[in-house]
Amino acid sequence: MENTQFKRFFGALLTILGIAVLLFSCVAFLSDKPVLGLTVSKWESVVPFLVGTVFLLTGVNLVKG
């Protein structure tokens, strides 16, 4: 029972983190100015997009299961 609660908490945390990273990568891709003090080119914004997607999908699977 305690293990299930930990999985759901960790899954929710990963889901929220994944959404935040995806939003950052989308804003960085669309913006020509620095985002949150970071200068990110269009191609460099692909990496946070992929990491955010992995976090989001993993978190959703942990919450669902």
C-alpha positions as CSV (number, residue, x, y, z in Angstrom):
1,M,0.0,0.0,0.0
2,E,2.8,2.4,0.9
3,N,4.6,1.5,-2.3
4,T,1.5,2.4,-4.4
5,Q,1.3,5.9,-2.7
6,F,5.0,6.5,-3.4
7,K,4.5,5.6,-7.1
8,R,1.5,7.9,-7.4
9,F,3.3,10.8,-5.7
10,F,6.5,10.3,-7.8
11,G,4.3,9.9,-10.9
12,A,2.5,13.2,-10.2
13,L,5.8,14.9,-9.5
14,L,7.2,13.7,-12.9
15,T,4.1,14.7,-14.7
16,I,4.2,18.3,-13.3
17,L,8.0,18.5,-14.1
18,G,7.4,17.2,-17.6
19,I,4.7,19.8,-18.3
20,A,7.0,22.5,-17.0
21,V,9.9,21.4,-19.1
22,L,7.6,21.1,-22.2
23,L,6.3,24.6,-21.7
24,F,9.9,25.9,-21.3
25,S,11.0,24.2,-24.5
26,C,8.0,25.5,-26.4
27,V,8.5,29.1,-25.2
28,A,12.2,28.8,-26.0
29,F,11.5,27.6,-29.5
30,L,9.1,30.4,-30.2
31,S,11.1,33.2,-28.6
32,D,14.1,35.0,-30.1
33,K,15.0,36.5,-26.7
34,P,16.5,34.7,-23.7
35,V,14.0,32.6,-21.7
36,L,14.5,32.6,-17.9
37,G,18.0,34.0,-18.5
38,L,19.0,31.2,-20.9
39,T,19.7,31.8,-24.6
40,V,18.4,28.7,-26.3
41,S,18.6,28.2,-30.1
42,K,15.8,26.5,-32.0
43,W,17.7,23.3,-32.3
44,E,18.8,23.3,-28.7
45,S,15.2,23.5,-27.6
46,V,14.7,20.0,-29.0
47,V,16.5,18.4,-26.0
48,P,14.3,19.8,-23.3
49,F,11.3,18.9,-25.4
50,L,12.4,15.2,-25.5
51,V,13.3,15.2,-21.8
52,G,9.9,16.7,-20.9
53,T,8.1,14.2,-23.1
54,V,9.8,11.3,-21.4
55,F,9.1,12.8,-17.9
56,L,5.4,13.4,-18.8
57,L,4.8,9.9,-20.3
58,T,6.6,8.2,-17.4
59,G,4.7,10.2,-14.8
60,V,1.3,9.5,-16.5
61,N,2.2,5.7,-16.6
62,L,3.1,5.7,-12.9
63,V,-0.1,7.5,-11.9
64,K,-2.2,5.3,-14.1
65,G,-0.7,2.0,-12.9
